Amino acid sequence: MTRLLCIAFLCALMTIDPVGARNIPWFNYDELFAKSDLVVIAAPATKTRDTTEHTALTKNITPAIPVIGVITDFQCLLVLKGAKRQQFTLHHYRNAPLPLKPGQGIESVVMNGPTFTTYKPTGVDHPYLMFLVREHDGRFAPVGGQIDPDISIQKIDRL
């Protein structure tokens, strides 16, 4: 009986697909706050718009993900850390369209891909708690990195 159980277990192991996953860094609020140059509660002031930047993200993700740089202006509702300001520009990314091969009708699906988002003003404040670092050009970026910005930018749902 135990021999049959062992054979069944080994057969089951042979049919399991390998798991494809990537490590997603996670920080607690103390770590996010300590690493940030600017911590704010802010709402989008403009729609997300493209820049001329085209690159590929490679840190902690394979294969490389082609992206297009985008920016969104935010209105500060409350500055928790950093210089007091009325507005700032968030630099982030969106997926670049993958080139289609002849005869290919749809774009490819990326498993375990980045968690990009776009923002737009709604007329009603939909605030975000944002932990940001200052870039050399004065824009701000998510402290947790560009691949998974939702680590550093969290929507606040009011009760």
C-alpha positions in Angstrom: 0.0 0.0 0.0 2.8 2.5 0.9 4.6 1.5 -2.3 1.5 2.4 -4.4 1.2 5.7 -2.5 4.8 6.5 -3.2 4.4 5.8 -6.9 1.2 7.9 -7.1 3.1 10.8 -5.3 6.0 10.6 -7.7 3.7 10.6 -10.7 1.9 13.6 -9.4 5.2 15.4 -8.9 6.2 14.7 -12.5 3.0 16.3 -13.9 3.2 19.6 -11.9 4.3 22.6 -14.0 7.2 24.7 -12.6 6.0 27.9 -10.9 7.0 31.1 -12.7 7.2 34.0 -10.2 9.3 36.9 -9.3 10.2 38.4 -6.0 8.3 41.6 -5.3 10.0 43.7 -2.7 7.9 44.9 0.2 8.5 47.6 2.7 6.7 48.5 5.9 5.7 52.1 6.4 8.7 53.0 8.5 11.0 51.8 5.8 9.1 53.6 3.1 9.1 56.8 5.1 12.8 56.6 5.9 13.8 56.1 2.2 11.5 58.9 0.9 12.4 62.5 0.0 8.7 63.4 -0.2 5.7 61.8 1.6 2.4 63.3 0.6 -1.3 62.7 0.4 -2.1 64.0 -3.1 -4.7 63.8 -5.9 -4.1 63.9 -9.6 -4.2 67.4 -11.1 -3.7 66.3 -14.7 -4.2 63.2 -16.8 -1.2 60.9 -17.2 0.7 61.8 -20.4 3.5 60.3 -22.4 7.1 61.7 -22.6 9.6 60.9 -25.3 11.3 58.3 -23.1 11.4 54.8 -24.3 13.4 52.2 -22.3 13.2 48.7 -20.9 12.9 47.8 -17.3 15.3 44.9 -16.2 15.7 45.2 -12.5 14.1 42.1 -10.8 12.2 41.1 -13.9 13.0 38.9 -16.9 12.6 39.2 -19.8 13.1 43.0 -20.0 9.8 44.9 -20.2 9.7 47.6 -22.9 8.1 50.8 -21.4 7.2 54.4 -22.3 7.9 57.1 -19.8 4.9 59.0 -18.6 4.2 61.9 -16.1 1.3 63.0 -14.0 1.0 66.2 -12.1 -0.4 65.9 -8.6 -1.9 68.5 -6.2 -0.6 68.1 -2.7 -3.4 67.8 -0.1 -1.0 67.2 2.8 2.8 67.1 3.0 4.0 64.6 5.6 7.8 64.8 4.8 9.8 67.1 2.6 9.5 70.7 1.4 6.0 72.1 1.5 4.7 72.4 -2.1 1.4 72.8 -3.9 2.1 70.5 -6.8 4.7 68.0 -8.1 5.3 65.8 -11.1 5.3 62.0 -10.8 7.5 60.2 -13.3 6.4 56.6 -13.9 5.9 54.2 -16.8 3.4 52.4 -18.9 3.8 49.3 -21.1 5.0 49.9 -24.6 3.0 48.1 -27.2 4.8 44.9 -28.2 5.4 44.6 -32.0 3.1 42.2 -33.6 4.5 39.4 -35.7 2.9 38.7 -39.1 -0.3 36.8 -38.6 -0.4 37.6 -34.8 -3.8 39.1 -34.0 -3.4 40.1 -30.3 -0.7 41.3 -28.1 1.2 38.9 -25.8 0.3 38.5 -22.2 3.1 39.0 -19.6 2.8 36.8 -16.6 4.0 38.3 -13.3 4.5 41.6 -15.1 4.8 45.1 -13.6 1.9 46.8 -11.9 1.7 50.1 -13.8 -1.2 52.6 -13.5 -2.5 55.8 -15.0 -4.1 58.7 -13.2 -6.7 61.2 -14.1 -8.4 64.0 -12.2 -12.1 63.2 -11.5 -13.3 66.5 -10.0 -13.7 64.7 -6.7 -10.5 64.1 -4.7 -9.3 60.5 -5.0 -6.2 60.9 -2.8 -3.1 58.7 -2.7 -0.6 58.2 0.0 2.7 58.5 -1.8 6.3 57.7 -0.8 8.5 59.3 -3.3 12.2 60.0 -4.1 13.4 63.0 -6.0 15.0 62.4 -9.4 17.9 64.5 -10.8 15.6 66.5 -13.0 13.2 67.6 -10.1 10.5 65.1 -10.9 9.5 62.4 -8.3 9.4 58.6 -8.6 8.0 55.8 -6.4 10.5 54.9 -3.6 9.7 51.2 -4.1 10.8 51.3 -7.7 9.2 51.7 -11.1 8.2 48.0 -11.7 5.8 47.9 -8.8 4.8 51.5 -8.0 1.8 50.4 -6.0 4.2 49.5 -3.1 4.9 53.3 -2.8 1.6 54.8 -4.1 -1.5 53.6 -2.3 -5.0 54.8 -3.0 -6.9 56.0 0.0 -10.4 54.7 0.2 -12.5 56.9 2.4 -15.1 55.2 4.7 
